[in-house]
Each structure stands twice: as C-alpha cells, then as structure tokens.
Amino acid sequence: MECKLTSITGVLDDTYDAYATIEELELITKAIQRWNTSPLDSLPNQSMKVVVDALIELLAGIELMMAQDGKSCLIQYIKGAVQSLSKSYMIEAIWRNEGIIPTYEEYQDNGFVSSAYPLLQISFFLFLRKFATKEVFDWFSNKNIPKIVKASSLLARLMNDVASYKFESERGTVVSAVECCIKQYGIFEEESHKLLLKEMQNHWKDINEDCITPNMVSRPVLEVILNFTRVLSVMYENNEDRYTHGELLKDHVTLLFLDPIVITH
C-alpha cells in the first residue's frame, strides 16, 4: 500500500511540475479537495483524471483494510495529508507560472509539505497495528508540528533540491531552495549549497534530539520517521538524484537482492 501511494504521489508531483496547465491544475486541486473527480469531467486529457481516480481508489482500499482493525476513522488523517499536499503543489505551480521566487522562509513553510514526507510518514503509521492510535495521529497532525516531523520533511525537501537543482533548472520547472537563497541573500550557487548544508545538519540535530529525549509517542513511531529520513541518504548521497535517475540505484538493488550479506547465527 505504501509503495502504491509513493508511486501515485510521484505521478501527481510530476503532473503539477511539468504536465498540466495552471487551469488544469486548479481543477485537479479542486477534485482532491472535494475528494470527487467530477471537476475533471470537462478536461479533454483524461489521463489526469486517471491519476486522481487511482489516488481515491487506493485510499478506499486502505480504509477497507483499516476497517478490519476497527480503525477506519484514521483514514481522515491520510485524506487531509493528501489535500494539504495538493495545495502545496498548487502553490509551487503558481510560483512557477508567475515567475515568482519566494523568500527562503516562505519556501520552507510550503516545502516541508510538498516534500510529500508528511503524507508518506503518517500513512505508514497505519501499518504499525497496535501503535496506530488516534493519539499518535493527533500528535503528528498537530498545528504545533513536532520538531522531528518538520525536520525530516525539510531534509527531504532540501536534499532533493540540492541534488536536482541543475536538472530542474535546465528543464525550467520548479522553484527550489537553492534559487530562493541565491536571490534572497545575494549569493552564488556554491554559497547557497553551503548554507543549505548547514541547515540540513541542524535538521539532523533536531531529529536526534527528539529521538533521545522523552516523547509523548512510542519509540516505533519515532523510528518510522527516523528510517524515512535515513532513506534520503541513499537517494541523494553525494548530491546525486537517485529518485529521478533510478538507474543510479542499480548497485544498491544488486547488493540487496542478488548479492546480500548472509547472516548466520
């Protein structure tokens, strides 16, 4: 279920970034906010409706699965996270369409949501069984965002931006943290990278602090967030965008499935 959600989120991200007009994106956003594809009926390009249909169908399947544990009420948190994600994608599309480069602070406020990590992490909590409680979901969704949640999501945003900056700027698609810093602080690209590296180091400190201090949620919940963050080191190590260029993961896949370490007892 999580792999399907990650894949559909990627397709939705690309749709907002590169494959739809601003008018089409407004209809897609409206459809997701209403949780109904009827606003898309007038579109000549029905592939966009297919994406939203797939998203709605997947969450219906997750809700059915959760109903077996008597926890179908938790699906509202996932739907809310999807709706927040679509709004954040729409904001970035407007920036791109109108040639706006926001302040770094404005970019961060929207970017921690558009990283998709809040959605992917909270949806994964559903599969923690006994730890998937309303209290955990309320903690994660609180307006006073937990430090570890925001730090993890901002790391996802910044590491992606730094690794994909050249490719994305050549394609002329989205605004990135690199551009925001260059404009706001009047610095060059190399200096911007150094500034963002410092920011990323501080986010890791926030994550470590929340992992070693008493918290209102259980250790397995924190480990989900921690492990999602660890994935970033694989995806964006040495500023290579292995998420976009999957062929760069070939050696990792080989080591994991074809030549794994044999653990003996």
N, C-alpha and C positions, 0 to 999 in steps of 0.2 A: 504493500500500500504506500509506504514511504517513497519507494523508488518511482512509483507511478506519479505521485504528487510532485516529486522533484522534476521529473521529465516534463510534466504539463506546465509547471511553473517556468521552466526554461523556455518552452514554446511561447508562453504568454509574454515573457520578458522580451523575446525576440520580436514578437508581434508589435509590442509597444515601441521598441527601439528602431525597427527598420522595415516593417512590412505593412503598415497601415497609415492612412492619413489621419490628421488630427480629428476630423469629423467622425471617421470610423471608430477611433479610439474612444471618443466621447460616448458612442453607442455601446461599445464593449464595456466601458466602465459602468454605464447605467444598467446594463444587463446584469453585471456581477453584483451591484449594489441591491438590485431588486431580486436577485437570485432567480432570474427568469430570462430566457433568451428572446422573448418577443420583441425587444427593441432592435434586434439584429435581423428581423424578418425582411426588412427593406433593402438590406445590403446585397449587391449583385455578387460579391465574393463570399460564398457560403463557407469557405474554409475557416473564417474567423468564428462563425457560429459553431463549427465543429469543435474548436478549442474550448469554448465556453461550455458547450454540451458535455464534453469529456470531463471537464472540471466538476460540473454539477453532478454528473453521474458517479464520479469517483467518490465524492463526499457522501452521496447517498449510500454507496456501498460501505463506507467506513461507519456511517451512522447505524446501518443494519448490523454490522459486526459488533459495535459497542452496545447495541440493544440487548445482545445475548448476555452481556455482563451487567445489564441494568444501568448503563451509563450513557444512554443515547443523548441525554441532556448536554453532555460535554461537547457535542458537535457544534453548538452555537459559538464556542470559542474559536473553533477552526474556521468557520464561515466568517466570523468577524476579522480574523487574521487575513483571510483571502481578500476581503473587501478593503482592508487597510492597505494591503499590498497593491491592489489595482489602483487605488487613489494615488499612492506614491509613484507608481509607474506613470500615471497620467500627469502628475506634476512635472516629472522629468521630461515627458513628451512635450509639454507646453514650453518648458525652458528651451528645449532643442528647436522647436518650431518658431519661437520668437527670438532666438538668438540671445537668450539670457544666460549669463554666468552668475549664479547666486553667490552670496558670501559663503565662506567655508562653514560657518555656523549653520546657515540655512540649509546648506547641502547635507551636513551631518544629520540635522533633525529629520530630514526626509530619507536620507541614505541608509540609516540603520534599519528602516522598514523595507526599502527597496532592495536590500541585500537578500531578502527572502528568508533570512535566518529566523526571525521571529515566527514565521509561519511553519517552517520545516521543523523547528525545535518543539513548538507547542503541539504540533500534530504527532510527533514521535512520543510525547508523554502518554498518548492514548494507549500505547503498546506496553506500558510499564505495569499493566494489570493492577495489582493492589496499590501501587503508588499513584495511579491515575485518579486523583481525588479532586473534588471541586476546589478545595483549599489550595492545591498546587496550581490549578488553572487560574484561580483568582490572584495568587501571588505573581504569576508570570504576566498576567494581563493588567496588573495594577497601573494606574496612571503614574505613580511614582515607580518608574521602571527599575527593577532590580539591577544593581551595578553589573553583575556578571552577564545578564541578558544583553544589556546595551553594549557592553564592552565586546562581547562575542560577535554581535551583529555588526558593529562598527569595524571590527577587524576584518570581517568578511567583505565589507564594502571597500575598505581601503586597500586590502591586499589584491582584490580583484582590479581595482582602479589602477594601481601602480603597474601590475603585470600586463594589463590590457590597454594601457594608455595609448601607445603608439598605433596599435592595430585599430582601435576605436576612432582615434583622431584622423587617421587616414581614410577610414570609412565615412567620417563626418557624421557620426550618430549622436552619442550621448555626452552630456557634460560629466566631467569626472572631478574627483577631489584634487587631482594634480592641477587642472586648469583653474579651479577656484582659488587655490593657494597662489599660483603664478599671478593671477590678476589682483587678488586682494592685498598681497604682501609685496608686489612688485619684484618678484624673484624669478630666477631661471628654473628650468625643469629639474636640473640636478639638485638645486637647493630645496625645491619642493619635495623631492623624493626623501631628502634627509629629514625634513620637517615631519613628513608623514611616517617615516620610520620611527621617529621619537614618539609620535602619537601611538603607533602600534605597540611599542614597548610599554607605554603607560597603560594601554588597554589590557595587556597581558598581566601587568601588576594588579589591576583591578580584579581580574579573573582569579588569580592566585590568592588574593586577599579573601575573596568570598568563599574560596574552597577550603581555607584553613581556619576560618572563624565560624563560630556558632551561627546557624542559619535556621530560618523557620521552615525550610523544606529538607527532605531527607537526602542523604548522600547520593543515591541512584539518580535523583532528579538533577543534581548539580553535575554528575558525571556525564549525563546526556549533553548538557551544554558544553562541558569541557571537551568531550570527544568530537562534537561538531566543530569546535574551534581547532582541534588538532588536525582535522581533515584539511584545513586551509593550508597547513604547512606542506602537505603533499601536493595539493592543487596549484599552489602559487610559489613554491620554493624557487629561489634564485630569480624571482620576478618573471617566471615562465607561466603563461596562462594555460594550464593543462585541462582546465574545464572546457575552454573553447577549442583547444587543439588536443583532442583526446588521444591522438597517436603518441603524444609525449608520455602517456601513461603505460605504454607497451611493456616496458621493463618491470613496472610495478605489478602489472597483471600477470606477467610471466612468473615472477617470484612468488606471487600469492597462489596461483592455481597450477602452474606447470612444474615449478621447482621450489616447493615450500620447504620450510625448515621442519624436520621431523622431530617431534618432541617425544622423548621416551621417559618412562618412569622407572 
